[in-house]
């Protein structure tokens, strides 16, 4: 730890600022989804497309990340991704269906690139401090999601008082500001490395053979299934709680607490996982905690929501931190980590996009949220199995081709 030094902690600070901006474009939608649905005359099924499409972008555009890194370097590609996120979020201020969906898709493309390249940056720059770096990274991701979930509804009320219309659209667009700040800070911090990084990356040969590697698929499926659980919560927990009697601010606060509770697990899980030869038990435990808590949130009295939101977030945070850690642990080097991250997140998030969509379609068909529990528990069971397999002490061994 002492060898990390002030410069290392400063570098981790920049990475954490990047990580903070990888979830607000997604987590901010749920707290004002009811208002957007009413203003734009959207059904629950149509609204589920709004929440699903950006997640699907994470899968579609993830494979572009290694190509951009080879052209601009890892740092340059991440800055380009953050600028794209800021632009996409800002477009949503228009408040029309086209701008809302289009801006969300653009932001999702930027998030996809940032998601894929961040684990590679951790593996390359912090090889002796991976548990700490991974923990701080996942904490920052969780904090960004929690802040967006908790403050979007109050931002809508402020926009309404200021006469900004549509107020819900301005509340969504405000999250372009921290993304723009991250571009500026990252550009200053990485200015000496941008050109050199592009040259080095361009000389790295592509990684082949991952798609035929069983361990790579186990890591990929675990990433996708735990992500599906997370995005179901991002998209539908606020409407679920509002259907049970919460107002918009209370539902947003409970969701924010759920996401903020991920911070409780984000740091200790990587630290503990790095000390164990296998991570299979950890994968089973966090999936069980998340699934049981979601079931209880839907069926137990609403007075339990604060405790259950905390335990749900703890399970989700542990699962997400472990998914990132498995990418880093199973890759023998930073170059392979980038390729494995691209596969795990492109396929994984494409799979994850089905979760919110299925929940929305089932709600349209049944008129209640009980079916969401079955979907969530089914996904969690499959995720636990894949996590147990991916948690075994093995390394992905791809081939390098020039």
C-alpha positions as CSV (number, residue, x, y, z in Angstrom):
1,X,0.0,0.0,0.0
2,X,2.8,2.4,0.9
3,X,4.3,2.0,-2.6
4,X,1.2,3.4,-4.2
5,X,2.2,6.9,-3.2
6,X,0.5,10.3,-3.7
7,X,0.6,10.0,-7.5
8,X,-1.0,6.6,-7.3
9,X,-3.8,7.9,-5.2
10,X,-4.3,10.9,-7.5
11,X,-4.5,8.5,-10.4
12,X,-7.1,6.5,-8.5
13,X,-9.0,9.7,-7.9
14,X,-9.2,10.3,-11.7
15,X,-10.4,6.7,-12.3
16,X,-13.0,7.2,-9.5
17,X,-14.3,10.4,-11.2
18,X,-14.6,8.5,-14.4
19,X,-16.4,5.6,-12.7
20,X,-18.9,8.1,-11.0
21,X,-20.2,9.0,-14.4
22,X,-20.9,5.5,-15.7
23,X,-24.3,5.1,-14.1
24,X,-26.2,8.4,-13.7
25,X,-27.6,8.3,-17.3
26,X,-29.2,5.0,-16.4
27,X,-30.1,5.4,-12.7
28,X,-31.7,8.8,-13.1
29,X,-34.6,7.6,-15.2
30,X,-36.4,5.5,-12.7
31,X,-37.2,8.3,-10.2
32,X,-39.0,10.4,-12.9
33,X,-40.2,7.5,-15.0
34,X,-43.9,8.0,-14.0
35,X,-43.8,11.7,-15.0
36,X,-42.1,10.9,-18.3
37,X,-44.7,8.2,-19.0
38,X,-47.6,10.6,-18.3
39,X,-46.1,13.4,-20.3
40,X,-45.2,11.3,-23.3
41,X,-48.2,8.9,-23.0
42,X,-46.1,5.8,-22.7
43,X,-47.3,2.4,-21.5
44,X,-45.2,0.3,-19.1
45,X,-44.1,-1.8,-22.0
46,X,-43.0,1.3,-24.0
47,X,-41.3,2.7,-20.9
48,X,-39.4,-0.6,-20.5
49,X,-38.0,0.0,-23.9
50,X,-36.7,3.3,-22.7
51,X,-34.9,1.6,-19.8
52,X,-33.8,-1.4,-21.8
53,X,-32.4,0.3,-24.9
54,X,-29.5,2.1,-23.1
55,X,-28.5,-1.1,-21.4
56,X,-28.6,-2.9,-24.8
57,X,-26.3,-0.2,-26.0
58,X,-23.8,-1.3,-23.4
59,X,-23.6,-4.6,-25.2
60,X,-23.8,-3.3,-28.8
61,X,-21.1,-0.7,-28.4
62,X,-18.8,-2.6,-26.0
63,X,-16.8,-4.3,-28.8
64,X,-15.8,-0.8,-30.1
65,X,-13.9,-0.1,-27.0
66,X,-10.7,-2.1,-27.8
67,X,-10.7,-0.6,-31.3
68,X,-10.9,2.9,-29.9
69,X,-8.2,2.2,-27.4
70,X,-5.9,1.0,-30.2
71,X,-6.6,4.2,-32.1
72,X,-6.6,6.8,-29.2
73,X,-5.0,4.9,-26.3
74,X,-7.0,3.8,-23.3
75,X,-7.1,7.3,-21.7
76,X,-8.1,9.0,-25.0
77,X,-10.9,6.5,-25.6
78,X,-12.2,7.0,-22.1
79,X,-12.3,10.8,-22.5
80,X,-14.1,10.4,-25.8
81,X,-16.6,8.1,-24.1
82,X,-17.2,10.6,-21.3
83,X,-17.7,13.4,-23.8
84,X,-20.3,11.2,-25.5
85,X,-22.0,10.5,-22.2
86,X,-22.2,14.2,-21.4
87,X,-23.7,15.1,-24.9
88,X,-26.2,12.3,-24.8
89,X,-27.5,13.2,-21.3
90,X,-27.7,16.9,-22.3
91,X,-29.8,16.1,-25.3
92,X,-32.6,14.7,-23.1
93,X,-33.4,18.2,-21.9
94,X,-35.5,18.6,-25.0
95,X,-38.2,16.5,-23.4
96,X,-39.6,14.8,-26.5
97,X,-39.8,11.1,-27.0
98,X,-37.2,11.2,-29.8
99,X,-34.7,13.3,-27.8
100,X,-35.2,11.2,-24.7
101,X,-34.6,7.9,-26.4
102,X,-31.9,9.2,-28.7
103,X,-30.0,11.0,-25.9
104,X,-30.2,7.9,-23.8
105,X,-28.8,5.7,-26.6
106,X,-25.9,8.1,-27.2
107,X,-25.1,8.2,-23.5
108,X,-25.4,4.4,-23.4
109,X,-22.8,4.1,-26.1
110,X,-20.4,6.2,-24.2
111,X,-21.0,4.3,-21.0
112,X,-20.3,1.1,-22.9
113,X,-16.8,2.2,-23.9
114,X,-16.0,3.4,-20.4
115,X,-17.3,0.2,-18.8
116,X,-15.1,-2.0,-21.0
117,X,-11.8,-0.1,-20.7
118,X,-11.8,0.7,-17.0
119,X,-10.9,-2.8,-15.8
120,X,-8.0,-2.8,-18.3
121,X,-6.8,0.5,-16.8
122,X,-6.9,-1.0,-13.3
123,X,-5.0,-4.2,-14.4
124,X,-2.4,-2.1,-16.2
125,X,-1.8,0.7,-13.8
126,X,-2.4,-0.9,-10.4
127,X,-1.1,-4.5,-10.7
128,X,0.1,-4.6,-7.0
129,X,-3.0,-2.9,-5.7
130,X,-5.8,-4.5,-7.6
131,X,-8.2,-5.2,-4.6
132,X,-8.0,-1.5,-3.5
133,X,-8.2,-0.1,-7.0
134,X,-11.2,-2.4,-7.9
135,X,-12.9,-1.6,-4.7
136,X,-12.6,2.1,-5.1
137,X,-13.7,1.9,-8.7
138,X,-16.8,-0.1,-7.9
139,X,-17.6,2.2,-5.0
140,X,-17.5,5.3,-7.3
141,X,-19.8,3.6,-9.8
142,X,-22.2,2.8,-7.0
143,X,-22.0,6.3,-5.5
144,X,-22.7,7.8,-9.0
145,X,-25.8,5.6,-9.4
146,X,-27.0,6.4,-5.8
147,X,-26.6,10.1,-6.2
148,X,-28.5,10.1,-9.5
149,X,-31.3,7.9,-8.1
150,X,-31.7,10.0,-4.9
151,X,-31.4,13.6,-6.4
152,X,-33.2,13.3,-9.7
153,X,-36.7,13.6,-8.1
154,X,-35.7,16.7,-6.0
155,X,-34.0,18.2,-9.1
156,X,-37.4,17.8,-10.9
157,X,-39.1,19.7,-8.1
158,X,-36.5,22.4,-8.2
159,X,-36.9,22.7,-12.0
160,X,-40.7,23.0,-11.6
161,X,-40.3,25.8,-9.1
162,X,-37.9,27.6,-11.4
163,X,-40.5,27.2,-14.2
164,X,-38.3,25.0,-16.4
165,X,-40.4,22.8,-18.6
166,X,-40.6,19.9,-18.9
167,X,-39.2,19.7,-15.4
168,X,-38.5,15.9,-15.5
169,X,-36.4,16.3,-18.7
170,X,-34.2,19.0,-17.1
171,X,-33.8,16.8,-14.0
172,X,-32.4,14.1,-16.3
173,X,-30.2,16.5,-18.2
174,X,-28.4,17.9,-15.2
175,X,-26.2,14.8,-15.0
176,X,-24.3,16.0,-18.0
177,X,-22.5,18.4,-15.8
178,X,-20.4,15.9,-13.8
179,X,-19.6,14.0,-17.0
180,X,-18.3,17.2,-18.6
181,X,-16.2,17.9,-15.4
182,X,-14.7,14.4,-15.7
183,X,-13.6,15.1,-19.3
184,X,-11.8,18.3,-18.2
185,X,-10.1,16.7,-15.2
186,X,-9.2,13.6,-17.1
187,X,-7.8,15.6,-20.0
188,X,-5.5,17.6,-17.6
189,X,-4.4,14.5,-15.6
190,X,-3.7,12.4,-18.7
191,X,-2.4,15.0,-21.1
192,X,1.2,13.6,-21.1
193,X,0.0,10.1,-21.8
194,X,-2.6,10.5,-24.5
195,X,-0.3,10.4,-27.5
196,X,2.1,7.9,-26.2
197,X,-0.7,5.7,-25.0
198,X,-2.2,5.6,-28.5
199,X,1.1,4.5,-30.0
200,X,1.6,1.7,-27.5
201,X,-1.9,0.4,-27.9
202,X,-1.7,0.4,-31.6
203,X,1.3,-2.0,-31.5
204,X,-0.5,-4.5,-29.3
205,X,-1.8,-7.6,-31.1
206,X,-5.5,-8.5,-30.9
207,X,-6.6,-11.3,-28.5
208,X,-8.1,-14.4,-30.1
209,X,-9.9,-17.5,-28.8
210,X,-11.9,-16.0,-26.0
211,X,-15.2,-17.0,-27.6
212,X,-14.3,-20.7,-27.4
213,X,-13.0,-20.5,-23.8
214,X,-15.4,-21.9,-21.2
215,X,-14.0,-19.8,-18.3
216,X,-14.4,-16.6,-20.4
217,X,-18.1,-17.6,-20.9
218,X,-18.6,-18.2,-17.2
219,X,-17.2,-14.8,-16.3
220,X,-19.4,-13.3,-19.1
221,X,-22.6,-14.9,-18.0
222,X,-22.0,-13.9,-14.4
223,X,-21.4,-10.3,-15.4
224,X,-24.6,-10.3,-17.5
225,X,-26.9,-12.0,-15.0
226,X,-25.9,-9.9,-12.1
227,X,-26.2,-6.8,-14.3
228,X,-29.8,-7.9,-15.3
229,X,-30.7,-7.9,-11.6
230,X,-29.2,-4.5,-11.1
231,X,-31.0,-2.9,-14.0
232,X,-34.3,-4.3,-13.0
233,X,-33.8,-2.5,-9.7
234,X,-32.6,0.7,-11.4
235,X,-35.6,0.8,-13.7
236,X,-38.5,-0.7,-11.7
237,X,-37.9,-0.4,-8.0
238,X,-39.2,3.2,-7.8
239,X,-42.4,2.4,-9.7
240,X,-42.8,-0.8,-7.6
241,X,-42.5,1.2,-4.4
242,X,-44.8,3.9,-5.7
243,X,-47.4,1.3,-6.5
244,X,-47.2,0.2,-2.9
245,X,-47.9,3.7,-1.5
246,X,-44.6,5.7,-1.7
247,X,-44.5,9.2,-3.2
248,X,-41.9,10.0,-5.9
249,X,-39.3,11.4,-3.4
250,X,-39.6,8.6,-0.9
251,X,-39.4,5.9,-3.6
252,X,-36.3,7.7,-5.1
253,X,-34.8,7.9,-1.6
254,X,-35.3,4.2,-1.0
255,X,-33.8,3.4,-4.4
256,X,-30.9,5.7,-3.6
257,X,-30.3,4.0,-0.3
258,X,-30.4,0.6,-2.1
259,X,-27.8,1.7,-4.6
260,X,-25.7,3.6,-1.9
261,X,-25.6,0.4,0.1
262,X,-23.6,-1.2,-2.7
263,X,-20.7,0.9,-1.4
264,X,-20.8,-1.2,1.8
265,X,-19.8,-4.2,-0.2
266,X,-17.8,-2.6,-3.0
267,X,-14.5,-2.4,-1.1
268,X,-14.6,-5.4,1.2
269,X,-15.6,-7.9,-1.4
270,X,-12.6,-7.4,-3.7
271,X,-10.3,-7.2,-0.6
272,X,-11.6,-10.5,0.7
273,X,-11.9,-12.1,-2.8
274,X,-8.2,-11.5,-3.4
275,X,-7.3,-13.4,-0.3
276,X,-9.3,-16.5,-1.2
277,X,-8.1,-19.1,-3.7
278,X,-11.7,-19.5,-5.0
279,X,-14.5,-16.9,-5.1
280,X,-17.4,-19.4,-5.6
281,X,-18.8,-19.1,-2.1
282,X,-18.8,-15.3,-2.3
283,X,-20.7,-15.4,-5.6
284,X,-23.4,-17.7,-4.1
285,X,-23.7,-15.5,-1.0
286,X,-24.2,-12.2,-2.7
287,X,-26.8,-13.6,-5.1
288,X,-28.8,-15.2,-2.3
289,X,-28.8,-11.9,-0.3
290,X,-29.9,-9.9,-3.4
291,X,-32.6,-12.3,-4.4
292,X,-34.1,-12.7,-0.9
293,X,-34.1,-9.0,-0.3
294,X,-36.0,-8.2,-3.5
295,X,-38.6,-10.9,-2.7
296,X,-39.1,-9.3,0.7
297,X,-39.4,-5.8,-0.7
298,X,-42.3,-6.8,-2.9
299,X,-44.1,-8.9,-0.3
300,X,-43.3,-7.6,3.2
301,X,-45.0,-4.5,4.7
302,X,-43.7,-1.2,3.3
303,X,-42.3,-0.3,6.7
304,X,-39.5,-2.8,6.0
305,X,-38.3,-1.0,2.9
306,X,-35.4,0.9,4.4
307,X,-33.8,-2.2,5.9
308,X,-34.5,-4.3,2.8
309,X,-33.2,-1.6,0.4
310,X,-30.0,-1.7,2.4
311,X,-29.6,-5.5,2.2
312,X,-30.6,-5.6,-1.5
313,X,-28.0,-3.0,-2.3
314,X,-25.4,-4.8,-0.3
315,X,-26.0,-8.0,-2.3
316,X,-26.0,-6.2,-5.6
317,X,-22.9,-4.2,-4.7
318,X,-21.1,-7.4,-3.8
319,X,-22.2,-9.1,-7.0
320,X,-21.0,-6.2,-9.2
321,X,-17.7,-5.8,-7.4
322,X,-17.1,-9.5,-7.7
323,X,-17.9,-9.5,-11.4
324,X,-15.3,-6.7,-12.0
325,X,-12.8,-8.5,-9.8
326,X,-13.3,-11.8,-11.7
327,X,-12.5,-10.1,-15.0
328,X,-9.3,-8.8,-13.5
329,X,-8.4,-12.0,-11.6
330,X,-9.0,-14.4,-14.5
331,X,-7.0,-12.3,-17.0
332,X,-3.2,-12.9,-17.0
333,X,-2.4,-9.4,-18.1
334,X,-3.9,-6.0,-18.9
335,X,-4.2,-6.6,-22.6
336,X,-6.2,-9.8,-22.0
337,X,-8.2,-8.0,-19.3
338,X,-9.4,-5.5,-22.0
339,X,-10.4,-8.3,-24.3
340,X,-12.2,-10.3,-21.6
341,X,-13.9,-7.1,-20.3
342,X,-15.1,-6.4,-23.9
343,X,-16.6,-9.9,-24.2
344,X,-18.0,-10.0,-20.7
345,X,-19.6,-6.6,-20.9
346,X,-20.8,-6.6,-24.5
347,X,-22.5,-10.0,-24.2
348,X,-23.3,-9.5,-20.6
349,X,-25.1,-6.2,-21.0
350,X,-26.9,-7.4,-24.1
351,X,-28.2,-10.3,-21.9
352,X,-28.9,-7.9,-19.0
353,X,-31.1,-5.7,-21.2
354,X,-33.7,-8.4,-21.3
355,X,-34.3,-8.2,-17.5
356,X,-36.1,-4.8,-17.3
357,X,-37.9,-5.5,-20.6
358,X,-39.3,-8.8,-19.3
359,X,-40.5,-7.1,-16.1
360,X,-42.2,-4.3,-18.0
361,X,-43.9,-6.6,-20.4
362,X,-45.1,-8.9,-17.6
363,X,-46.5,-5.9,-15.7
364,X,-48.4,-4.8,-18.7
365,X,-49.9,-8.3,-19.0
366,X,-50.8,-8.9,-15.4
367,X,-51.2,-5.5,-13.9
368,X,-49.1,-6.2,-10.8
369,X,-45.4,-6.7,-9.9
370,X,-45.5,-10.3,-8.5
371,X,-44.1,-11.7,-11.7
372,X,-41.0,-9.5,-11.3
373,X,-40.1,-11.6,-8.3
374,X,-40.0,-14.8,-10.3
375,X,-37.9,-13.2,-13.0
376,X,-35.5,-11.8,-10.5
377,X,-35.1,-15.0,-8.6
378,X,-34.7,-17.0,-11.8
379,X,-31.9,-14.7,-13.0
380,X,-30.3,-14.8,-9.6
381,X,-30.2,-18.6,-9.5
382,X,-28.5,-18.8,-12.9
383,X,-26.1,-16.1,-11.9
384,X,-25.2,-17.9,-8.8
385,X,-24.3,-21.0,-10.8
386,X,-22.2,-19.1,-13.3
387,X,-20.5,-17.2,-10.5
388,X,-19.6,-20.4,-8.7
389,X,-18.0,-21.7,-11.9
390,X,-16.2,-18.5,-12.7
391,X,-15.0,-18.2,-9.1
392,X,-12.7,-21.2,-9.4
393,X,-8.9,-20.5,-9.4
394,X,-8.1,-20.5,-13.1
395,X,-6.8,-18.2,-15.8
396,X,-8.1,-17.4,-19.3
397,X,-5.4,-18.4,-21.8
398,X,-6.2,-16.8,-25.1
399,X,-4.0,-16.5,-28.2
400,X,-2.3,-13.4,-29.5
401,X,-2.2,-12.7,-33.2
402,X,-0.4,-9.9,-34.9
